[in-house]
Amino acid sequence: MLAEDYDALAAQVAAQGVRVVSGNLVADDTRYDRTRLGPDWTWDDESYYYAAQVSALTVAPDTDYDAGTVIVHATPSADTGAPPVVTMTPPNGYLRIDNRAETVADGETTISFEREHGSNTIVVTGQIAVGEEPESDWMTVWEPTGYAADIFRAALLRNGVRVLGRTVLGQATPEDAKPVARHDSMPLADLMVPFLKLSNNGHAEVLTKELGRVLSGSGTWSAGLAAISEYVGDSGVNTGTLRQRDGSGLSRRNLIPPAEFVALLAAVRAEPWFDDWYAALPIAGNAERFVGGTLRTRMRGTAAANNVHAKTGSLTGASSLSGYVTDADGHLLAFSIVLNNYLTSSVKGLEDQIAIALAAYTEKGTTTARLVVPTAPEAPRVPDGLECSWVKPIAC
């Protein structure tokens, strides 16, 4: 949900004739458990949008829908030596800014934002020159349920509804409560677009807990992961060869062989939802952000452009690309590339070459697709233990 969605809810409350609430504002997030962070997530990722705390009640600052985050902006002051002007989207009273940055006459912008662990204080450091464009970043909040309640309380006040009591978090709604306002989310088919195109980790975690809630009545990671394991096992994946610890892949204890990714990618083509899901995957070389997504700058001008539909994945020393490509004969192939334990800065170029080779592959005539591994010193080498899994054989 966006801040404007909470504002629309508040307007509905006011339209019902409510002017004063004598009791408390209660934020019910009990659909999921109170475990906010994955057990294996790296502690120094906590500030950043891709590791936001997971709650059933939260706010996203824009239509990227990075739930549980706020965008912090630093605009240079007109006077050198003065701190930059720091604002937040959406405006709120939940987070506090500790502005230690400086506006300088000229020089490189070095603005940095970091939220202190266990608090909602965002520390701004570094410098920005007079006349420079504002510097912005997404920061996570500590306890997203309280963030949502703060946004809603302010929306109620703007719409003429005063809440006299305090804000209470995590208390279940009475069964006999009568709704006075309602917001329905977008359909899952639409949510898949920002989720997959932009690699939204928070969506993966919420959907994992939602699976647990719907299928077993428990909104937890363990229940959701059990549901996922059952589904992929029924789809032909050998679950004895993999380990999954979260929904997004932030945990370094996730271990999934590419051969099992390929088995799953092939199996889900029979699902009634496949077309929507296939369209929601990033599409190589397409510059439109909500079409190309995380692949929008990759494989342009090749046979893979506007052809490869695939999901990216990256951690330091680990990179992957898994999805589909149509070869030169018109066959849809499923592929998965998983690279681990490399020291070079990136192996994305190697992934791209494999996908391009698949796109150019043909069994007709004399054309043969080959993977050419660069030999320049700065180019990535094929790491030891590289495993290629193909639906159809290819020279690799």
C-alpha positions as CSV (number, residue, x, y, z in Angstrom):
1,M,0.0,0.0,0.0
2,L,1.0,3.6,-0.7
3,A,0.5,6.6,1.6
4,E,-2.2,7.7,-0.8
5,D,-4.1,4.4,-0.2
6,Y,-4.1,5.1,3.5
7,D,-5.4,8.6,2.7
8,A,-8.2,7.1,0.7
9,L,-9.1,4.9,3.6
10,A,-9.1,7.9,5.9
11,A,-11.4,9.7,3.5
12,Q,-13.8,6.7,3.7
13,V,-13.8,6.9,7.5
14,A,-14.6,10.6,7.4
15,A,-17.4,9.9,4.8
16,Q,-19.0,7.6,7.4
17,G,-19.5,10.6,9.7
18,V,-16.7,9.7,12.1
19,R,-15.1,12.9,13.5
20,V,-13.6,11.8,16.8
21,V,-12.2,8.4,17.9
22,S,-12.1,8.4,21.7
23,G,-10.1,5.2,21.9
24,N,-6.8,4.0,20.5
25,L,-5.6,3.6,16.9
26,V,-4.9,-0.2,16.8
27,A,-2.7,-1.6,14.0
28,D,-3.5,-5.3,13.6
29,D,-0.6,-7.1,11.9
30,T,-1.3,-10.5,13.4
31,R,-1.9,-12.1,10.0
32,Y,1.9,-12.9,10.1
33,D,4.2,-13.6,12.9
34,R,6.5,-11.0,14.4
35,T,9.7,-12.3,13.0
36,R,10.7,-9.3,10.9
37,L,14.1,-10.4,9.5
38,G,15.3,-13.6,7.9
39,P,17.5,-15.6,10.4
40,D,20.5,-15.6,8.0
41,W,20.3,-12.1,6.6
42,T,23.5,-10.0,6.8
43,W,23.3,-7.5,9.6
44,D,24.8,-4.6,7.6
45,D,22.0,-4.9,5.0
46,E,19.3,-3.9,7.5
47,S,19.2,-0.2,6.4
48,Y,18.7,-1.0,2.8
49,Y,15.5,-1.4,0.8
50,Y,16.2,-5.0,-0.3
51,A,16.3,-6.2,3.3
52,A,13.2,-4.5,4.7
53,Q,11.4,-5.9,7.7
54,V,8.4,-8.1,6.9
55,S,5.0,-7.2,8.3
56,A,1.4,-7.8,7.2
57,L,0.8,-4.0,7.6
58,T,3.2,-1.6,5.9
59,V,3.7,1.3,3.5
60,A,5.7,1.7,0.3
61,P,6.9,5.2,-0.8
62,D,6.3,4.8,-4.5
63,T,5.0,2.4,-7.2
64,D,8.1,0.3,-7.0
65,Y,6.3,-1.0,-3.9
66,D,9.3,-1.5,-1.7
67,A,7.2,-2.0,1.4
68,G,8.6,-0.9,4.7
69,T,10.8,1.8,3.3
70,V,11.0,5.5,3.0
71,I,12.9,7.6,0.4
72,V,15.3,10.1,2.0
73,H,16.3,13.1,-0.1
74,A,19.3,15.5,0.5
75,T,19.1,18.8,-1.4
76,P,22.1,21.2,-1.2
77,S,21.6,24.4,0.8
78,A,22.0,27.7,-0.9
79,D,24.8,28.5,1.5
80,T,28.2,26.7,1.7
81,G,28.9,25.2,5.1
82,A,25.2,24.7,5.9
83,P,23.7,21.2,6.1
84,P,21.7,20.1,3.1
85,V,17.9,20.1,3.3
86,V,16.8,16.6,4.1
87,T,13.2,15.4,3.4
88,M,11.4,12.1,3.2
89,T,8.8,10.5,0.9
90,P,6.2,10.0,2.3
91,P,6.5,12.7,4.9
92,N,6.0,11.1,8.3
93,G,6.6,11.6,12.0
94,Y,7.9,8.1,12.5
95,L,11.6,8.5,11.5
96,R,14.1,11.1,12.8
97,I,16.9,12.6,10.7
98,D,20.4,13.1,12.2
99,N,21.8,15.4,9.6
100,R,25.6,15.5,9.8
101,A,26.2,16.3,6.1
102,E,27.5,19.6,4.6
103,T,26.9,21.8,1.6
104,V,30.2,22.7,-0.1
105,A,31.1,25.1,-2.9
106,D,32.2,22.4,-5.3
107,G,33.4,18.8,-5.3
108,E,32.2,15.3,-5.6
109,T,28.9,14.3,-3.9
110,T,29.5,11.8,-1.1
111,I,26.1,11.8,0.6
112,S,25.4,8.6,2.6
113,F,22.3,7.5,4.4
114,E,22.2,4.8,7.1
115,R,19.6,3.9,9.7
116,E,20.9,3.1,13.1
117,H,20.2,-0.5,14.2
118,G,17.2,-0.8,16.5
119,S,16.0,2.7,15.9
120,N,14.3,4.9,13.3
121,T,17.1,7.5,13.3
122,I,18.6,8.0,9.8
123,V,22.1,9.4,9.9
124,V,23.1,11.6,6.9
125,T,26.8,12.1,6.3
126,G,29.1,13.4,3.5
127,Q,28.9,16.4,1.3
128,I,27.0,17.9,-1.7
129,A,27.9,20.9,-3.7
130,V,25.7,24.0,-4.2
131,G,23.5,23.6,-7.3
132,E,23.9,19.8,-7.5
133,E,20.8,17.6,-8.0
134,P,19.4,16.1,-4.8
135,E,20.8,12.8,-3.6
136,S,18.2,10.1,-2.7
137,D,18.1,6.6,-1.4
138,W,15.5,4.1,0.0
139,M,15.9,3.3,3.7
140,T,14.1,0.6,5.7
141,V,12.2,1.4,8.8
142,W,12.4,-0.3,12.2
143,E,9.0,-1.9,12.9
144,P,6.9,-1.3,9.7
145,T,3.6,-1.7,11.5
146,G,4.3,1.4,13.5
147,Y,5.2,3.2,10.3
148,A,1.9,2.3,8.7
149,A,0.0,3.4,11.8
150,D,1.8,6.8,11.8
151,I,0.9,7.3,8.1
152,F,-2.7,6.4,8.7
153,R,-3.1,8.6,11.9
154,A,-1.8,11.6,9.9
155,A,-4.2,10.7,7.0
156,L,-7.1,10.6,9.5
157,L,-6.2,14.0,10.8
158,R,-6.0,15.5,7.3
159,N,-9.4,14.2,6.6
160,G,-10.9,15.7,9.8
161,V,-10.8,12.6,12.0
162,R,-9.1,13.1,15.4
163,V,-7.9,10.0,17.4
164,L,-7.7,10.9,21.1
165,G,-6.0,7.6,22.2
166,R,-2.5,6.3,21.6
167,T,-1.3,4.0,18.9
168,V,-1.3,0.3,19.8
169,L,0.6,-2.3,17.6
170,G,0.0,-6.0,17.1
171,Q,-3.4,-6.3,18.7
172,A,-5.9,-8.6,16.9
173,T,-9.2,-7.1,15.6
174,P,-12.2,-8.3,17.5
175,E,-14.3,-10.8,15.5
176,D,-17.4,-8.6,15.8
177,A,-15.7,-5.5,14.5
178,K,-17.7,-3.7,11.8
179,P,-15.6,-2.3,8.8
180,V,-16.1,1.4,7.9
181,A,-13.5,1.5,5.1
182,R,-11.9,-1.0,2.8
183,H,-8.9,-1.1,0.4
184,D,-8.4,-4.0,-2.0
185,S,-5.0,-4.7,-3.3
186,M,-4.0,-5.1,-7.0
187,P,-4.5,-8.6,-8.4
188,L,-1.5,-10.9,-7.9
189,A,-0.9,-10.9,-11.7
190,D,-0.3,-7.1,-11.5
191,L,1.8,-7.4,-8.4
192,M,4.1,-9.8,-10.2
193,V,5.3,-7.0,-12.4
194,P,7.1,-4.9,-9.8
195,F,8.0,-8.1,-7.9
196,L,9.8,-9.8,-10.7
197,K,10.8,-7.0,-13.0
198,L,12.5,-5.1,-10.1
199,S,13.5,-8.1,-8.1
200,N,11.5,-7.0,-5.0
201,N,12.7,-9.1,-2.1
202,G,10.0,-7.8,0.2
203,H,7.3,-9.2,-2.1
204,A,8.9,-12.6,-2.1
205,E,9.0,-12.7,1.7
206,V,5.4,-11.5,2.1
207,L,4.1,-14.0,-0.4
208,T,6.0,-16.8,1.3
209,K,4.3,-16.0,4.7
210,E,1.0,-15.5,2.9
211,L,1.3,-19.0,1.5
212,G,1.8,-20.3,5.0
213,R,-1.2,-18.4,6.3
214,V,-3.6,-19.5,3.6
215,L,-2.5,-23.1,3.4
216,S,-1.9,-24.0,7.0
217,G,-3.2,-21.0,9.0
218,S,0.3,-19.9,10.1
219,G,1.9,-16.7,8.6
220,T,5.5,-17.8,9.2
221,W,8.5,-18.5,7.0
222,S,8.6,-22.1,8.1
223,A,4.9,-22.7,7.1
224,G,5.4,-20.8,3.8
225,L,8.6,-22.7,2.9
226,A,6.9,-26.0,3.7
227,A,4.2,-25.1,1.2
228,I,6.7,-24.1,-1.5
229,S,8.6,-27.4,-0.9
230,E,5.5,-29.4,-1.3
231,Y,4.5,-27.6,-4.5
232,V,7.9,-27.9,-6.2
233,G,8.2,-31.5,-5.2
234,D,4.9,-32.2,-6.8
235,S,6.2,-30.4,-9.9
236,G,9.1,-32.9,-10.3
237,V,11.9,-31.0,-8.4
238,N,14.2,-33.2,-6.4
239,T,13.7,-31.5,-3.0
240,G,16.4,-33.7,-1.5
241,T,19.0,-31.7,-3.4
242,L,18.0,-28.2,-2.2
243,R,17.7,-26.0,0.8
244,Q,15.5,-22.9,1.0
245,R,15.7,-20.5,4.0
246,D,13.7,-17.5,2.8
247,G,11.5,-16.3,-0.1
248,S,13.9,-13.9,-1.8
249,G,17.3,-15.5,-1.7
250,L,19.0,-13.1,0.7
251,S,20.1,-16.0,2.9
252,R,23.5,-17.4,1.9
253,R,22.3,-20.8,3.2
254,N,19.9,-21.2,0.2
255,L,21.2,-24.0,-2.0
256,I,19.4,-24.9,-5.2
257,P,21.0,-26.7,-8.1
258,P,20.4,-25.2,-11.5
259,A,19.1,-28.6,-12.8
260,E,16.2,-28.3,-10.3
261,F,15.5,-24.7,-11.4
262,V,15.2,-26.1,-15.0
263,A,12.9,-28.9,-13.9
264,L,10.6,-26.3,-12.2
265,L,10.7,-23.9,-15.1
266,A,9.7,-26.7,-17.5
267,A,6.9,-27.9,-15.2
268,V,5.2,-24.6,-14.7
269,R,4.5,-24.1,-18.4
270,A,1.4,-26.2,-17.8
271,E,0.0,-23.9,-15.1
272,P,-3.0,-21.7,-16.0
273,W,-1.1,-18.7,-14.6
274,F,2.0,-19.3,-16.7
275,D,1.4,-16.5,-19.3
276,D,1.0,-13.8,-16.7
277,W,4.1,-15.0,-14.8
278,Y,6.2,-15.3,-18.0
279,A,5.3,-11.8,-19.0
280,A,6.2,-10.5,-15.5
281,L,9.8,-11.8,-15.8
282,P,12.5,-9.3,-16.8
283,I,12.9,-9.2,-20.6
284,A,16.5,-8.8,-21.9
285,G,17.5,-5.5,-23.6
286,N,14.1,-3.8,-23.3
287,A,14.7,-0.3,-22.0
288,E,11.3,0.1,-20.5
289,R,11.8,-0.2,-16.7
290,F,8.7,-2.2,-16.1
291,V,9.3,-4.4,-19.1
292,G,13.0,-5.0,-19.1
293,G,13.4,-4.7,-15.4
294,T,16.8,-5.9,-14.1
295,L,17.7,-7.0,-17.6
296,R,16.9,-3.8,-19.4
297,T,20.5,-2.8,-20.1
298,R,21.7,-6.4,-20.9
299,M,22.0,-8.3,-24.2
300,R,20.9,-5.3,-26.3
301,G,21.4,-5.7,-30.0
302,T,21.7,-9.5,-29.8
303,A,19.4,-12.5,-30.6
304,A,18.5,-12.5,-26.9
305,A,17.1,-9.0,-26.8
306,N,13.3,-8.9,-26.3
307,N,13.6,-12.7,-26.3
308,V,15.1,-13.9,-23.0
309,H,12.6,-13.8,-20.1
310,A,14.6,-14.5,-17.0
311,K,15.1,-13.8,-13.3
312,T,18.4,-12.3,-12.1
313,G,20.0,-12.9,-8.7
314,S,23.1,-11.4,-7.2
315,L,25.0,-11.6,-3.9
316,T,28.7,-10.8,-3.5
317,G,30.5,-13.7,-5.0
318,A,27.2,-15.3,-6.3
319,S,25.2,-14.6,-9.5
320,S,22.5,-16.3,-11.4
321,L,20.1,-16.1,-14.4
322,S,17.3,-18.5,-14.8
323,G,14.4,-18.4,-17.2
324,Y,13.4,-18.9,-20.8
325,V,14.8,-18.2,-24.3
326,T,13.4,-19.0,-27.7
327,D,16.1,-20.4,-30.0
328,A,16.5,-19.7,-33.7
329,D,14.2,-22.7,-34.6
330,G,11.4,-21.2,-32.5
331,H,11.7,-23.7,-29.6
332,L,11.2,-22.3,-26.1
333,L,14.1,-23.4,-23.9
334,A,14.3,-23.3,-20.1
335,F,17.8,-22.6,-18.7
336,S,19.5,-21.9,-15.4
337,I,23.0,-20.5,-14.8
338,V,24.3,-20.3,-11.2
339,L,27.8,-19.1,-10.5
340,N,29.4,-19.2,-7.1
341,N,32.6,-18.3,-5.3
342,Y,34.1,-15.9,-7.8
343,L,36.4,-13.0,-7.0
344,T,35.9,-10.8,-10.1
345,S,33.5,-7.9,-9.8
346,S,30.9,-9.4,-12.1
347,V,30.1,-12.5,-14.1
348,K,27.0,-11.0,-15.8
349,G,28.8,-10.9,-19.1
350,L,29.3,-14.7,-19.0
351,E,25.7,-15.2,-18.2
352,D,24.7,-13.0,-21.1
353,Q,26.9,-14.9,-23.5
354,I,25.3,-18.2,-22.6
355,A,21.8,-16.7,-23.1
356,I,22.8,-15.2,-26.4
357,A,24.2,-18.6,-27.5
358,L,20.9,-20.2,-26.7
359,A,19.0,-17.6,-28.6
360,A,21.1,-18.2,-31.7
361,Y,21.1,-22.0,-31.5
362,T,19.6,-23.9,-34.4
363,E,19.5,-27.5,-35.4
364,K,18.9,-26.6,-39.1
365,G,21.6,-26.2,-41.7
366,T,25.2,-25.8,-40.7
367,T,24.8,-23.0,-38.1
368,T,26.2,-23.9,-34.7
369,A,25.9,-21.8,-31.6
370,R,29.0,-21.6,-29.5
371,L,29.8,-20.0,-26.2
372,V,32.9,-17.9,-26.5
373,V,34.6,-17.3,-23.2
374,P,36.6,-14.0,-23.3
375,T,40.3,-14.4,-22.6
376,A,41.2,-10.7,-21.8
377,P,42.7,-10.4,-18.3
378,E,39.8,-8.3,-17.1
379,A,37.1,-10.6,-18.4
380,P,35.5,-13.2,-16.1
381,R,36.6,-16.8,-16.5
382,V,34.4,-19.8,-16.1
383,P,34.7,-20.6,-12.4
384,D,35.5,-24.1,-11.2
385,G,32.3,-26.1,-10.7
386,L,30.2,-24.2,-13.3
387,E,27.2,-26.3,-14.0
388,C,25.1,-25.8,-17.2
389,S,21.6,-27.3,-17.3
390,W,19.7,-27.3,-20.6
391,V,16.4,-28.5,-21.8
392,K,18.1,-29.1,-25.1
393,P,21.8,-29.9,-25.6
394,I,24.1,-27.2,-26.7
395,A,27.9,-27.0,-27.2
396,C,29.1,-25.3,-24.0
